[in-house]
Amino acid sequence: MLMFQVCTCGEPLQRNQGPTPEPKGTEVLLKILAAGVCHSDLHLADGYFDLGGGKKMSLQDRGMKLPVTLGHENVGEVVAVGPNVKDIKIGARMLADPWIGCGTCGACQRNEDNLCAAMRSLGVFTNGGYADYMIVPHPRYLFDIGDLDPARAAPLACSGVTTFGALKKVTTLRREPTVIIGAGGLGLMCLALHQKMDGHSAIVIDIDPAKRDAAKKAGAVAVVDPKASDAADQIKNLTNGGAWAVIDLVGSSQSARLGYDSLIKGGKYIIVGLYGGDLTVSLPPIPMRALTIQGSYVGSVPEMAELMDLVRRKGVPDVPVSTRPLDDVNAVHAELRAGKVVGRVVLTPA
């Protein structure tokens, strides 16, 4: 089978051939129909996350073993199952939840695999969907997409459940404006889901005029250029004194500073993006102003189930999706790194 793998961090993915895996035990073999390209794939290809101050978090130190096939937003057709799988039909088209834990720790026992300290995430720590075929370790991570377009459904596995999980942390979702920093694939997905979750209104922040225009067309009540010297004041004016909730889908030093500085008393800054950097804040104002700084990491298996139910009831989020052949993966990564992608690119078999 064909697969695109990280063989040396910092270099283009390598096009390799290998035997098609045979499922064992509870495993399910999918023939990949669609594989979304996520900005996190760039960090995975680089092999590190930027911690700010010249420090880096090595992914190999965290358990990523090379070579590894990337791709964690996947839809595939079931073509074979292990002997212990009973209720999955051959030919079913499934979305694979990639955020797989060890299965035995406290977090996994609570169905919060995404909080497991020994994760086995598809396309990160085990082989993902930049390939012809992919193994999923258990049917509990599979969700039938029915007649949904695989290319539209695949991004739900990461950008969908990640922004859904972040939006669920916004207690003022239906009463106050939500500020969304970033209008890339995550940001436009967040905006679309905010609407499907009956959010009050959304203000979107992005440095790219084209992406601000895309957000405005997608329903943002206002957009702001974070490079403006009065960006924080603009956000405060648009939110009647400050934001009750800011979801930062960039996660840079600059976006964090802006998000934190835009909060009203009692506000919550939710950081999702992994661009990298650091944030220094004075401590007394946090309790004095009852502020919350909260991280949000992808989503749990139950949240994925909730998201799929929402999609069945209200339709797939209206996010720009373009398809490219799997062989274009390195070109797509270069375009994403250069900020040239609006919405999501999904790779499809040749």
KEZA-655220 format. One record per residue (C-alpha): residue in one letter; x, y, z; residue number from 1. Coordinates in steps of 0.05 Angstrom, whole numbers, m for minus. Layout:
BEGIN
type:A, xx:X, yy:Y, zz:Z, seq:NUM
...
This chain:
BEGIN
type:M, xx:0, yy:0, zz:0, seq:1
type:L, xx:20, yy:73, zz:m10, seq:2
type:M, xx:35, yy:118, zz:49, seq:3
type:F, xx:66, yy:187, zz:62, seq:4
type:Q, xx:109, yy:186, zz:124, seq:5
type:V, xx:153, yy:230, zz:168, seq:6
type:C, xx:220, yy:195, zz:162, seq:7
type:T, xx:264, yy:253, zz:182, seq:8
type:C, xx:235, yy:312, zz:220, seq:9
type:G, xx:239, yy:377, zz:182, seq:10
type:E, xx:240, yy:344, zz:114, seq:11
type:P, xx:183, yy:332, zz:64, seq:12
type:L, xx:140, yy:271, zz:75, seq:13
type:Q, xx:169, yy:209, zz:41, seq:14
type:R, xx:126, yy:169, zz:m7, seq:15
type:N, xx:134, yy:96, zz:15, seq:16
type:Q, xx:104, yy:29, zz:m2, seq:17
type:G, xx:89, yy:m26, zz:48, seq:18
type:P, xx:44, yy:m86, zz:60, seq:19
type:T, xx:m29, yy:m74, zz:73, seq:20
type:P, xx:m41, yy:m89, zz:147, seq:21
type:E, xx:m86, yy:m146, zz:168, seq:22
type:P, xx:m133, yy:m130, zz:226, seq:23
type:K, xx:m126, yy:m171, zz:290, seq:24
type:G, xx:m170, yy:m176, zz:352, seq:25
type:T, xx:m215, yy:m115, zz:355, seq:26
type:E, xx:m181, yy:m79, zz:297, seq:27
type:V, xx:m217, yy:m51, zz:236, seq:28
type:L, xx:m183, yy:m39, zz:169, seq:29
type:L, xx:m207, yy:22, zz:130, seq:30
type:K, xx:m193, yy:38, zz:57, seq:31
type:I, xx:m183, yy:113, zz:60, seq:32
type:L, xx:m233, yy:155, zz:22, seq:33
type:A, xx:m213, yy:224, zz:49, seq:34
type:A, xx:m158, yy:251, zz:94, seq:35
type:G, xx:m160, yy:323, zz:118, seq:36
type:V, xx:m97, yy:365, zz:124, seq:37
type:C, xx:m91, yy:399, zz:192, seq:38
type:H, xx:m42, yy:454, zz:212, seq:39
type:S, xx:m19, yy:408, zz:267, seq:40
type:D, xx:9, yy:363, zz:213, seq:41
type:L, xx:61, yy:416, zz:200, seq:42
type:H, xx:85, yy:413, zz:272, seq:43
type:L, xx:85, yy:337, zz:269, seq:44
type:A, xx:127, yy:339, zz:206, seq:45
type:D, xx:174, yy:389, zz:239, seq:46
type:G, xx:178, yy:344, zz:300, seq:47
type:Y, xx:167, yy:397, zz:354, seq:48
type:F, xx:123, yy:450, zz:384, seq:49
type:D, xx:149, yy:520, zz:400, seq:50
type:L, xx:146, yy:533, zz:475, seq:51
type:G, xx:171, yy:604, zz:470, seq:52
type:G, xx:236, yy:633, zz:498, seq:53
type:G, xx:276, yy:590, zz:450, seq:54
type:K, xx:250, yy:525, zz:480, seq:55
type:K, xx:219, yy:468, zz:441, seq:56
type:M, xx:176, yy:407, zz:458, seq:57
type:S, xx:204, yy:348, zz:420, seq:58
type:L, xx:150, yy:301, zz:394, seq:59
type:Q, xx:198, yy:243, zz:392, seq:60
type:D, xx:211, yy:253, zz:466, seq:61
type:R, xx:135, yy:249, zz:475, seq:62
type:G, xx:132, yy:181, zz:440, seq:63
type:M, xx:127, yy:195, zz:366, seq:64
type:K, xx:167, yy:140, zz:332, seq:65
type:L, xx:192, yy:148, zz:261, seq:66
type:P, xx:174, yy:132, zz:208, seq:67
type:V, xx:101, yy:149, zz:220, seq:68
type:T, xx:45, yy:161, zz:170, seq:69
type:L, xx:10, yy:227, zz:183, seq:70
type:G, xx:m64, yy:243, zz:174, seq:71
type:H, xx:m113, yy:246, zz:232, seq:72
type:E, xx:m177, yy:271, zz:197, seq:73
type:N, xx:m200, yy:207, zz:162, seq:74
type:V, xx:m260, yy:175, zz:131, seq:75
type:G, xx:m254, yy:106, zz:102, seq:76
type:E, xx:m292, yy:45, zz:78, seq:77
type:V, xx:m290, yy:m17, zz:122, seq:78
type:V, xx:m256, yy:m72, zz:82, seq:79
type:A, xx:m236, yy:m122, zz:137, seq:80
type:V, xx:m244, yy:m133, zz:211, seq:81
type:G, xx:m209, yy:m172, zz:265, seq:82
type:P, xx:m241, yy:m236, zz:293, seq:83
type:N, xx:m268, yy:m200, zz:355, seq:84
type:V, xx:m307, yy:m148, zz:316, seq:85
type:K, xx:m381, yy:m165, zz:312, seq:86
type:D, xx:m423, yy:m104, zz:294, seq:87
type:I, xx:m386, yy:m69, zz:238, seq:88
type:K, xx:m408, yy:m83, zz:167, seq:89
type:I, xx:m359, yy:m90, zz:109, seq:90
type:G, xx:m371, yy:m32, zz:62, seq:91
type:A, xx:m394, yy:17, zz:116, seq:92
type:R, xx:m365, yy:87, zz:108, seq:93
type:M, xx:m336, yy:109, zz:175, seq:94
type:L, xx:m305, yy:171, zz:205, seq:95
type:A, xx:m247, yy:151, zz:251, seq:96
type:D, xx:m239, yy:188, zz:317, seq:97
type:P, xx:m163, yy:193, zz:321, seq:98
type:W, xx:m155, yy:213, zz:394, seq:99
type:I, xx:m142, yy:144, zz:422, seq:100
type:G, xx:m116, yy:133, zz:493, seq:101
type:C, xx:m84, yy:74, zz:529, seq:102
type:G, xx:m152, yy:46, zz:548, seq:103
type:T, xx:m136, yy:33, zz:621, seq:104
type:C, xx:m120, yy:99, zz:657, seq:105
type:G, xx:m170, yy:141, zz:695, seq:106
type:A, xx:m181, yy:188, zz:636, seq:107
type:C, xx:m195, yy:131, zz:588, seq:108
type:Q, xx:m242, yy:98, zz:637, seq:109
type:R, xx:m281, yy:163, zz:638, seq:110
type:N, xx:m283, yy:162, zz:561, seq:111
type:E, xx:m235, yy:221, zz:559, seq:112
type:D, xx:m182, yy:188, zz:516, seq:113
type:N, xx:m161, yy:258, zz:494, seq:114
type:L, xx:m134, yy:270, zz:564, seq:115
type:C, xx:m95, yy:205, zz:568, seq:116
type:A, xx:m21, yy:213, zz:585, seq:117
type:A, xx:m2, yy:156, zz:539, seq:118
type:M, xx:m42, yy:171, zz:476, seq:119
type:R, xx:m38, yy:128, zz:413, seq:120
type:S, xx:m70, yy:180, zz:367, seq:121
type:L, xx:m77, yy:161, zz:294, seq:122
type:G, xx:m31, yy:200, zz:250, seq:123
type:V, xx:11, yy:222, zz:310, seq:124
type:F, xx:35, yy:162, zz:350, seq:125
type:T, xx:7, yy:108, zz:304, seq:126
type:N, xx:m1, yy:108, zz:229, seq:127
type:G, xx:m56, yy:153, zz:201, seq:128
type:G, xx:m93, yy:165, zz:137, seq:129
type:Y, xx:m42, yy:195, zz:88, seq:130
type:A, xx:m44, yy:125, zz:58, seq:131
type:D, xx:m87, yy:76, zz:20, seq:132
type:Y, xx:m107, yy:38, zz:84, seq:133
type:M, xx:m108, yy:50, zz:159, seq:134
type:I, xx:m119, yy:7, zz:220, seq:135
type:V, xx:m167, yy:31, zz:275, seq:136
type:P, xx:m157, yy:m7, zz:340, seq:137
type:H, xx:m230, yy:m13, zz:362, seq:138
type:P, xx:m300, yy:m1, zz:333, seq:139
type:R, xx:m315, yy:49, zz:389, seq:140
type:Y, xx:m273, yy:100, zz:351, seq:141
type:L, xx:m315, yy:93, zz:287, seq:142
type:F, xx:m376, yy:134, zz:268, seq:143
type:D, xx:m419, yy:117, zz:208, seq:144
type:I, xx:m425, yy:177, zz:161, seq:145
type:G, xx:m483, yy:149, zz:122, seq:146
type:D, xx:m492, yy:188, zz:57, seq:147
type:L, xx:m448, yy:247, zz:77, seq:148
type:D, xx:m393, yy:268, zz:29, seq:149
type:P, xx:m329, yy:237, zz:57, seq:150
type:A, xx:m289, yy:300, zz:40, seq:151
type:R, xx:m338, yy:343, zz:80, seq:152
type:A, xx:m342, yy:293, zz:137, seq:153
type:A, xx:m267, yy:280, zz:147, seq:154
type:P, xx:m250, yy:348, zz:179, seq:155
type:L, xx:m300, yy:333, zz:234, seq:156
type:A, xx:m249, yy:285, zz:264, seq:157
type:C, xx:m204, yy:342, zz:285, seq:158
type:S, xx:m225, yy:413, zz:267, seq:159
type:G, xx:m297, yy:394, zz:281, seq:160
type:V, xx:m291, yy:359, zz:348, seq:161
type:T, xx:m235, yy:407, zz:370, seq:162
type:T, xx:m277, yy:469, zz:360, seq:163
type:F, xx:m340, yy:434, zz:385, seq:164
type:G, xx:m303, yy:417, zz:450, seq:165
type:A, xx:m279, yy:489, zz:457, seq:166
type:L, xx:m348, yy:518, zz:444, seq:167
type:K, xx:m378, yy:473, zz:497, seq:168
type:K, xx:m332, yy:508, zz:547, seq:169
type:V, xx:m365, yy:575, zz:532, seq:170
type:T, xx:m419, yy:583, zz:585, seq:171
type:T, xx:m444, yy:648, zz:553, seq:172
type:L, xx:m451, yy:618, zz:483, seq:173
type:R, xx:m524, yy:636, zz:472, seq:174
type:R, xx:m524, yy:701, zz:512, seq:175
type:E, xx:m462, yy:740, zz:492, seq:176
type:P, xx:m416, yy:748, zz:432, seq:177
type:T, xx:m359, yy:698, zz:426, seq:178
type:V, xx:m292, yy:722, zz:400, seq:179
type:I, xx:m257, yy:673, zz:353, seq:180
type:I, xx:m183, yy:685, zz:339, seq:181
type:G, xx:m163, yy:654, zz:272, seq:182
type:A, xx:m203, yy:645, zz:209, seq:183
type:G, xx:m166, yy:586, zz:179, seq:184
type:G, xx:m194, yy:516, zz:176, seq:185
type:L, xx:m207, yy:514, zz:251, seq:186
type:G, xx:m235, yy:584, zz:254, seq:187
type:L, xx:m285, yy:575, zz:198, seq:188
type:M, xx:m306, yy:508, zz:228, seq:189
type:C, xx:m314, yy:541, zz:296, seq:190
type:L, xx:m356, yy:596, zz:266, seq:191
type:A, xx:m401, yy:546, zz:229, seq:192
type:L, xx:m411, yy:503, zz:291, seq:193
type:H, xx:m423, yy:565, zz:334, seq:194
type:Q, xx:m483, yy:579, zz:289, seq:195
type:K, xx:m508, yy:507, zz:291, seq:196
type:M, xx:m503, yy:508, zz:367, seq:197
type:D, xx:m547, yy:571, zz:367, seq:198
type:G, xx:m492, yy:617, zz:389, seq:199
type:H, xx:m509, yy:690, zz:402, seq:200
type:S, xx:m459, yy:721, zz:352, seq:201
type:A, xx:m386, yy:714, zz:334, seq:202
type:I, xx:m330, yy:765, zz:323, seq:203
type:V, xx:m272, yy:736, zz:284, seq:204
type:I, xx:m199, yy:760, zz:287, seq:205
type:D, xx:m148, yy:745, zz:232, seq:206
type:I, xx:m87, yy:779, zz:202, seq:207
type:D, xx:m106, yy:758, zz:131, seq:208
type:P, xx:m157, yy:802, zz:95, seq:209
type:A, xx:m180, yy:744, zz:52, seq:210
type:K, xx:m194, yy:702, zz:113, seq:211
type:R, xx:m230, yy:760, zz:147, seq:212
type:D, xx:m273, yy:766, zz:85, seq:213
type:A, xx:m287, yy:691, zz:87, seq:214
type:A, xx:m308, yy:697, zz:160, seq:215
type:K, xx:m353, yy:756, zz:145, seq:216
type:K, xx:m387, yy:719, zz:88, seq:217
type:A, xx:m395, yy:658, zz:133, seq:218
type:G, xx:m435, yy:698, zz:184, seq:219
type:A, xx:m387, yy:734, zz:232, seq:220
type:V, xx:m421, yy:798, zz:257, seq:221
type:A, xx:m354, yy:834, zz:256, seq:222
type:V, xx:m281, yy:821, zz:238, seq:223
type:V, xx:m218, yy:853, zz:267, seq:224
type:D, xx:m146, yy:858, zz:243, seq:225
type:P, xx:m103, yy:838, zz:303, seq:226
type:K, xx:m45, yy:879, zz:275, seq:227
type:A, xx:m85, yy:944, zz:287, seq:228
type:S, xx:m57, yy:984, zz:345, seq:229
type:D, xx:m126, yy:988, zz:376, seq:230
type:A, xx:m147, yy:916, zz:363, seq:231
type:A, xx:m162, yy:902, zz:437, seq:232
type:D, xx:m203, yy:966, zz:442, seq:233
type:Q, xx:m242, yy:947, zz:379, seq:234
type:I, xx:m260, yy:880, zz:410, seq:235
type:K, xx:m281, yy:913, zz:475, seq:236
type:N, xx:m325, yy:962, zz:437, seq:237
type:L, xx:m357, yy:906, zz:397, seq:238
type:T, xx:m371, yy:866, zz:461, seq:239
type:N, xx:m397, yy:923, zz:505, seq:240
type:G, xx:m336, yy:928, zz:550, seq:241
type:G, xx:m299, yy:863, zz:538, seq:242
type:A, xx:m308, yy:792, zz:516, seq:243
type:W, xx:m339, yy:740, zz:560, seq:244
type:A, xx:m306, yy:685, zz:519, seq:245
type:V, xx:m247, yy:685, zz:471, seq:246
type:I, xx:m229, yy:621, zz:434, seq:247
type:D, xx:m158, yy:626, zz:408, seq:248
type:L, xx:m148, yy:579, zz:350, seq:249
type:V, xx:m79, yy:606, zz:334, seq:250
type:G, xx:m42, yy:600, zz:401, seq:251
type:S, xx:16, yy:647, zz:389, seq:252
type:S, xx:46, yy:697, zz:438, seq:253
type:Q, xx:11, yy:753, zz:400, seq:254
type:S, xx:m57, yy:721, zz:395, seq:255
type:A, xx:m55, yy:701, zz:469, seq:256
type:R, xx:m38, yy:772, zz:490, seq:257
type:L, xx:m95, yy:800, zz:449, seq:258
type:G, xx:m144, yy:748, zz:473, seq:259
type:Y, xx:m127, yy:757, zz:546, seq:260
type:D, xx:m127, yy:833, zz:542, seq:261
type:S, xx:m196, yy:833, zz:510, seq:262
type:L, xx:m232, yy:798, zz:568, seq:263
type:I, xx:m284, yy:830, zz:611, seq:264
type:K, xx:m287, yy:818, zz:687, seq:265
type:G, xx:m307, yy:745, zz:694, seq:266
type:G, xx:m285, yy:729, zz:623, seq:267
type:K, xx:m254, yy:665, zz:597, seq:268
type:Y, xx:m195, yy:657, zz:549, seq:269
type:I, xx:m196, yy:588, zz:517, seq:270
type:I, xx:m132, yy:569, zz:481, seq:271
type:V, xx:m135, yy:515, zz:427, seq:272
type:G, xx:m83, yy:533, zz:375, seq:273
type:L, xx:m12, yy:505, zz:378, seq:274
type:Y, xx:26, yy:556, zz:337, seq:275
type:G, xx:73, yy:566, zz:395, seq:276
type:G, xx:102, yy:619, zz:441, seq:277
type:D, xx:90, yy:642, zz:512, seq:278
type:L, xx:47, yy:689, zz:553, seq:279
type:T, xx:67, yy:728, zz:615, seq:280
type:V, xx:10, yy:756, zz:657, seq:281
type:S, xx:6, yy:791, zz:725, seq:282
type:L, xx:m25, yy:745, zz:776, seq:283
type:P, xx:m67, yy:791, zz:821, seq:284
type:P, xx:m115, yy:811, zz:765, seq:285
type:I, xx:m134, yy:738, zz:752, seq:286
type:P, xx:m170, yy:729, zz:819, seq:287
type:M, xx:m189, yy:803, zz:825, seq:288
type:R, xx:m223, yy:802, zz:757, seq:289
type:A, xx:m245, yy:729, zz:763, seq:290
type:L, xx:m212, yy:711, zz:697, seq:291
type:T, xx:m204, yy:641, zz:669, seq:292
type:I, xx:m147, yy:616, zz:625, seq:293
type:Q, xx:m167, yy:547, zz:600, seq:294
type:G, xx:m135, yy:499, zz:551, seq:295
type:S, xx:m178, yy:456, zz:505, seq:296
type:Y, xx:m148, yy:396, zz:471, seq:297
type:V, xx:m187, yy:363, zz:414, seq:298
type:G, xx:m248, yy:325, zz:441, seq:299
type:S, xx:m271, yy:262, zz:476, seq:300
type:V, xx:m306, yy:202, zz:445, seq:301
type:P, xx:m373, yy:224, zz:474, seq:302
type:E, xx:m362, yy:294, zz:445, seq:303
type:M, xx:m349, yy:263, zz:377, seq:304
type:A, xx:m415, yy:226, zz:384, seq:305
type:E, xx:m450, yy:290, zz:404, seq:306
type:L, xx:m420, yy:326, zz:344, seq:307
type:M, xx:m442, yy:272, zz:296, seq:308
type:D, xx:m512, yy:275, zz:324, seq:309
type:L, xx:m512, yy:351, zz:314, seq:310
type:V, xx:m489, yy:342, zz:242, seq:311
type:R, xx:m544, yy:291, zz:229, seq:312
type:R, xx:m596, yy:339, zz:256, seq:313
type:K, xx:m571, yy:405, zz:227, seq:314
type:G, xx:m525, yy:386, zz:170, seq:315
type:V, xx:m450, yy:388, zz:158, seq:316
type:P, xx:m417, yy:454, zz:178, seq:317
type:D, xx:m412, yy:499, zz:117, seq:318
type:V, xx:m336, yy:505, zz:113, seq:319
type:P, xx:m297, yy:515, zz:47, seq:320
type:V, xx:m268, yy:447, zz:29, seq:321
type:S, xx:m223, yy:433, zz:m31, seq:322
type:T, xx:m198, yy:364, zz:m51, seq:323
type:R, xx:m129, yy:346, zz:m77, seq:324
type:P, xx:m98, yy:279, zz:m95, seq:325
type:L, xx:m57, yy:245, zz:m40, seq:326
type:D, xx:6, yy:253, zz:m82, seq:327
type:D, xx:0, yy:329, zz:m72, seq:328
type:V, xx:9, yy:325, zz:3, seq:329
type:N, xx:77, yy:360, zz:6, seq:330
type:A, xx:52, yy:416, zz:m39, seq:331
type:V, xx:m10, yy:424, zz:5, seq:332
type:H, xx:34, yy:428, zz:67, seq:333
type:A, xx:75, yy:483, zz:34, seq:334
type:E, xx:13, yy:522, zz:17, seq:335
type:L, xx:m15, yy:514, zz:88, seq:336
type:R, xx:52, yy:536, zz:117, seq:337
type:A, xx:50, yy:598, zz:73, seq:338
type:G, xx:m20, yy:616, zz:96, seq:339
type:K, xx:m50, yy:606, zz:27, seq:340
type:V, xx:m106, yy:557, zz:47, seq:341
type:V, xx:m176, yy:583, zz:61, seq:342
type:G, xx:m218, yy:530, zz:96, seq:343
type:R, xx:m195, yy:458, zz:92, seq:344
type:V, xx:m157, yy:416, zz:41, seq:345
type:V, xx:m176, yy:343, zz:39, seq:346
type:L, xx:m132, yy:291, zz:5, seq:347
type:T, xx:m166, yy:236, zz:m35, seq:348
type:P, xx:m141, yy:172, zz:m67, seq:349
type:A, xx:m113, yy:177, zz:m137, seq:350
